[in-house]
Amino acid sequence: MLESVSLGTDYYPTQIGKFVEYDVDSTIYNNLTQTVVTYKYRIKEKFTALFKDNEGKDAIRIERFVKRYNAQKPYDSIPYTIKEVWMANADEKKIQVVENNIRYTKLIFPVQKNASWNGNALNTLGEWLYNYKYVDVKENVGGVPLEKVLQVIQRDYATLINKQFYAEKYAKGIGLVYREIMDITSNNVQPGVPIEQRIENGVIYKQVLYRYGYE
């Protein structure tokens, strides 16, 4: 368990039994099929076990569950089904999370505004310089008032024909509370019209805290 407040490790609590639920909205644009498809669902991430990974390092098993939105039923009446299993390595220098077999360095310690690091250092996706945009800020996320939140900008890149914006927010005592992905393209360049208003391909994704606790 990581407990050093001065380092900021409490932005990623590692206690087994911790869970966080998120409301997710995802929109997929496909110019080839001329379709725009929107998905709504709820994700639950739960820390379920400690184990040694294949390098002999302490690791955390993260079980991820999903329930699909149904306009005819409240979410609480829909059971979760297991979606996938991720894992995390946590120490007093960094947090690494393996998502879909890709390892990302999500946070580094100590937490300091403007600190930067290569979030893709241990994968093959190419260098992305993550940075702390702000730290220890009071913020309301998903209708939940939070005393101390930090934001990590993972990617912020734009041209006339594409835009990539990836960001996450973490709250002390909870962990991840917000994830945003905008990865869109458009060859239909129109003077004065932002790319968000002429999307041809890509995805816009938002994952927002619903509730958290221990069980």
Secondary structure by P-SEA (a helix, b strand, c coil): cccccccccccccccccbbbbbbbbbbbbbccccbbbbbbbbbbbbbccccccccccbbbbbbbbbbbbbcccccccccccccbbbbbbbcccbbbbbccccccccccccccccccccccccccccbbbbbccccbbbbbcccccccbbbbbbccccccccbbbbbbbbbbccccccbbbbbbbccccccccccccccccccbbbbbbbcccccc
